[in-house]
Amino acid sequence: MTQNNTIESLRDKIAELNDELLKLLKERGHLVEELDELKRKSGRPAYDPVRESEMLERLLKQGSAPYQPTQLQRIFKSIFDASKEIQDEKRKKVLLVSRKTKAEDTHIDVNGTVIGDGTPVMMFGPCAVESYEQVDQVGKLLSEKGEKFIRGGALKPRTSPYDFQGLGEEGLKILQDVGKKYNLNTISEIVDTRQVEMAAEYLDVFQVGARNSQNFELLKEIGKTNKPVLFKRGMSTNISEYIHAAEYIAANGNNNIILCERGIRTFEKETRNTLDISAVPILKRQTHLPVIVDITHSTGRKDIMGDIAKAALAVGADGLMCEVHPNPSIALSDAAQQLDFNEFEALYKIIR
């Protein structure tokens, strides 16, 4: 036999061994799946580091030549890691809000106005409900434009305990009265599990603010209702954490979730927050939920809100949220970032 024939013969044998190794690895993988199923049923963890160490020790005792012990250890450690990945994938629960659970977009109907069907919705209103007259002026303006939502804070979490905290239930009643007068759906934030039942009488849409994005008890309580919820991303919450937080609402039975990107906290000081514009298409790819953008809190700057609004709609946002006040200079909260009616008109020409 020539040298070339010997080389080819050895290569063929190696190829046959590769086939046998693959067959054995597949068989091992199926056994790992079967073992993990039994572990899950008995409540045992997938990964057992003691067992892994014992298997490596047993293999090395049999000798490693022509491999070095460290090489053999590396080979089998790679196999063990792949097995762990199989177990992790099997144990990974597919989220209810995920595209894997529901491929088509979720459309949320709020008294005849649909969010997520391709027509952007606008949610305007003052930062805080301060008086009937104030909210009535905004409501009249929105009604004349044909808009269907009004937002306003009545239960306000503030950085300082000495800042205006809202009018409470009286503020919700004002919002409801104006909403009924002008045929507008009402949106306001609730901050405590004890407020859910009371606020449900006044609101068409619950809002969960950034500070409560991981208030899991509140999310569970809202999940027990069927009320649409505008769920804002936390200022220091990454996208995975945000999606899992939304799952708390869905897991308790409420699938009427509207995600809201409102900017995250970074080192940048030119804007109030940093709008994570990439979050919009990411959230729309990873979840089936509608996504809107709060152009007020994400920037805190009225001079760039028009540009931000265009950017948000360009990347596929299902709507915008923005604060409007008849006279921002005397507003009891966030005076600098609320639009007056002239500024609102200028923005409206851009977005509508």
Residue pairs with C-beta under 8 A, 6 or more apart in sequence:
1 9
25 79
28 79
28 83
29 82
29 83
29 86
32 83
32 86
32 87
33 86
33 87
33 90
36 46
36 86
36 87
36 90
36 91
37 90
39 45
39 46
40 46
40 91
46 84
46 87
46 88
46 91
47 84
47 87
52 80
55 76
55 80
56 73
56 76
56 77
56 80
59 72
59 76
60 69
60 72
60 73
64 71
64 72
67 75
94 100
94 101
95 101
95 243
95 244
95 247
95 250
95 287
96 247
96 250
96 251
96 255
97 243
97 246
97 247
97 250
97 257
97 287
97 288
97 289
98 243
98 286
98 287
98 288
99 285
99 286
99 287
99 288
101 288
102 288
103 288
104 288
105 116
105 117
105 288
105 290
106 116
106 255
106 257
106 288
106 289
106 290
107 114
107 115
107 116
107 117
107 290
108 114
108 115
108 116
108 228
108 256
108 257
108 258
108 290
109 115
110 148
110 149
110 185
110 204
110 205
110 228
111 185
111 204
113 121
113 148
113 149
113 185
115 121
115 228
115 258
115 290
115 292
115 318
115 319
116 258
116 289
116 290
116 318
120 313
120 317
120 318
120 319
120 320
120 351
121 148
121 149
121 292
121 318
121 319
122 147
122 149
122 319
122 320
122 321
122 322
122 351
122 352
123 149
123 150
123 151
123 187
123 230
123 292
123 319
123 320
123 321
123 322
124 138
124 142
124 147
124 149
124 150
124 151
124 321
124 322
124 323
124 324
124 344
125 135
125 138
125 142
125 149
125 150
125 151
125 152
125 187
125 323
125 324
126 134
126 135
126 138
126 152
126 153
126 323
126 324
126 325
126 331
126 338
127 152
127 153
127 296
127 323
127 325
127 331
127 333
127 334
127 337
127 338
128 152
128 153
128 154
128 156
128 164
128 166
128 167
128 171
128 331
128 332
128 333
128 334
129 135
129 152
129 153
129 154
129 166
129 167
129 171
129 172
129 174
129 175
129 188
130 167
130 331
130 332
131 174
132 174
132 177
132 178
134 325
134 326
135 150
135 152
135 174
135 175
135 178
136 178
136 181
137 326
138 150
138 152
138 178
138 324
138 325
138 326
139 150
139 178
139 179
139 181
139 182
139 184
140 182
141 324
141 341
141 344
142 149
142 150
142 182
142 184
143 182
143 183
143 184
145 348
145 352
147 184
148 183
148 184
148 185
149 184
149 185
149 186
149 187
149 205
150 175
150 178
150 179
150 182
150 184
150 185
150 186
150 187
151 186
151 187
151 188
151 207
151 321
152 171
152 175
152 186
152 187
152 188
153 166
153 171
153 188
153 189
153 333
154 166
154 167
154 168
154 169
154 170
154 171
154 172
154 174
154 175
154 188
154 189
155 165
155 166
155 168
155 171
155 172
155 188
155 189
155 190
155 191
155 192
155 195
155 199
156 164
156 165
156 166
156 189
156 191
156 333
157 189
157 191
157 209
157 211
157 212
158 164
158 165
158 333
163 333
164 332
164 333
167 174
169 198
169 202
171 188
172 186
172 188
172 198
172 199
172 202
172 203
173 202
175 186
175 188
175 202
175 203
176 186
176 202
176 203
178 184
179 185
179 186
179 204
185 204
185 205
186 202
186 203
186 204
186 205
187 203
187 204
187 205
187 206
187 207
187 230
188 199
188 202
188 203
188 206
188 207
189 206
189 207
189 208
189 209
190 196
190 199
190 206
190 207
190 208
190 218
190 222
191 209
191 211
191 212
191 218
192 218
193 217
193 218
193 221
196 206
196 218
196 221
196 222
196 225
199 206
200 206
200 225
200 227
203 227
204 227
204 228
205 227
205 228
205 229
205 230
205 258
206 222
206 225
206 227
206 228
206 229
206 230
207 229
207 230
207 232
208 215
208 218
208 219
208 222
208 229
208 230
208 231
208 232
209 232
210 232
210 233
210 234
210 235
210 262
210 297
211 234
211 235
212 218
213 231
213 232
213 233
213 234
213 237
213 242
213 245
214 234
214 237
214 241
214 245
216 245
216 248
219 245
219 248
219 249
219 252
220 248
220 249
220 252
221 252
222 229
222 249
222 252
222 254
223 248
223 249
223 250
223 251
223 252
223 253
223 254
224 252
224 253
224 254
225 254
226 253
226 254
226 256
227 254
227 256
228 256
228 257
228 258
229 249
229 254
229 256
229 257
229 258
230 258
230 260
230 292
230 321
231 245
231 246
231 249
231 257
231 258
231 259
231 260
232 260
232 262
232 294
233 242
233 259
233 260
233 261
233 262
233 264
233 276
233 279
234 241
234 242
234 245
235 262
235 263
235 264
235 265
235 273
236 264
236 265
237 245
237 264
239 279
239 282
239 283
239 286
242 259
242 283
243 283
243 286
243 287
246 257
246 259
246 287
246 289
249 257
250 257
257 289
258 289
258 290
258 291
258 292
258 318
259 283
259 287
259 289
259 290
259 291
259 292
260 291
260 292
260 293
260 294
260 321
261 275
261 276
261 277
261 279
261 280
261 283
261 291
261 292
261 293
261 294
261 298
261 317
262 273
262 293
262 294
262 297
262 298
262 321
263 271
263 272
263 273
263 274
263 275
263 276
263 294
263 297
263 298
263 299
264 273
264 274
264 276
265 273
265 274
266 273
266 274
268 274
270 301
271 298
271 299
271 300
271 301
271 304
272 297
272 298
272 299
272 300
272 301
272 337
273 297
273 298
273 299
273 300
274 298
275 293
275 295
275 298
275 299
275 308
275 312
277 311
277 312
277 315
278 315
279 291
280 291
280 293
280 312
280 315
280 316
280 317
281 315
281 316
283 289
283 291
284 291
284 316
290 318
290 319
291 316
291 317
291 318
292 317
292 318
292 319
292 320
292 321
293 308
293 309
293 312
293 317
293 319
293 320
293 321
294 320
294 321
294 322
295 305
295 308
295 309
295 312
295 320
295 321
295 322
296 305
296 321
296 322
296 323
296 334
296 337
296 338
297 337
298 308
299 305
299 308
299 337
300 336
300 337
301 337
302 336
302 337
302 339
302 343
305 322
305 339
305 347
306 346
306 347
306 350
306 351
309 320
309 322
309 347
309 350
309 351
310 350
310 351
312 320
313 320
313 351
320 351
322 339
322 347
323 334
323 337
323 338
323 339
324 338
324 339
324 340
324 341
324 344
325 331
325 335
325 338
325 339
325 340
326 340
326 341
327 340
328 335
328 336
328 338
328 339
328 340
329 335
331 338
339 347
